[in-house]
């Protein structure tokens, strides 16, 4: 039976170290790489804002380099899929 490819979007969460500190008017957050700075009324608000800004920043990088993202990475993913499929198929 031939295998079928299923194409779906997957959102990957990656940990990125950031620093947060309180100031007189709320909280501030800084991520050094990529360089992102945010403010929030509370720690949770600043953390939420940082997650949103990092998401926007990473999506921008992916849009700037569409050939690399559409060419090289999918080829690697399909090779991993083929390798995985060949090792997990029932005999």
N, C-alpha and C positions, 0 to 999 in steps of 0.2 A: 504494500500500500504506500503510495507516494506521500511524503510529508508535505504539509501546507505551512506557509509562512503567515503569521498573524502580525499585522502592523498596528501597534498601539503606542500612545504617548505615555511615558513613564516619568514621573517627577522624582528626582533623586535629591535627597536631603544630605548635604555634606556639612560636617562641622567646621567652623571657621572661628578661630580665637579672636575675641574682641574684648576691649576694656570698657568698663562703665564706672562712672563716679557721679556723686551728687554735687549739685551746685545750688546756689541760693534760689534759683528759679526752676529747679527740676533736676533731671538727670541728663548726662551727656554720655554718648558712646562713641568709641573709636575703634575701627578695624584698620590695621596697618597694611595688610595685603589681602585683598585689594583695598585701596585707600578710600574709606567711607566714614563719614562722621554724621551722627544723628543727635537729636534732642528728644526728650519726652517729659511728660509731667510726673511720671513715676518710673521706677526701674523697669517694671513690666512694659510700660508704654515705650520706653527707649529701646528695650529688647525687641519688641514687636516692630518698631520702626526700623531697627537695624536689619531684621530678617527681610522686611519688605525692600529696603534699599539694596541689600546684597542680591536679592532675587532679580531686581531691575538691572543691577550692574552686570550680573552674569548673563542675563538674557541679552543685554546689549553687546557683550563680547561675542556671544554666539551668533548674533545677527551680523556683526562686523566681519566674521570669518565664515560665511556660509559654505564655501567650497570645502574647507577643511572639515567642517562639521558634517556636511552631507556626503563627503567622499571618503575620507580616511577612516573616520570613526565607525560609520555603518559597515564598512568592509571588515574592520576588526571585529565588530559585534557579530556580523554574520559568520565569520570564521569561528568565533567562540561558540555560536549557536550550533554550527555544524559539528564542531568537536564534541560539544556537550551531547547533541543528539545521537551521535554515533556511539557514545559510551553508555547511553541510557536506554537505547532501544531494546525491547525484549527480543530474545533470539528464538 
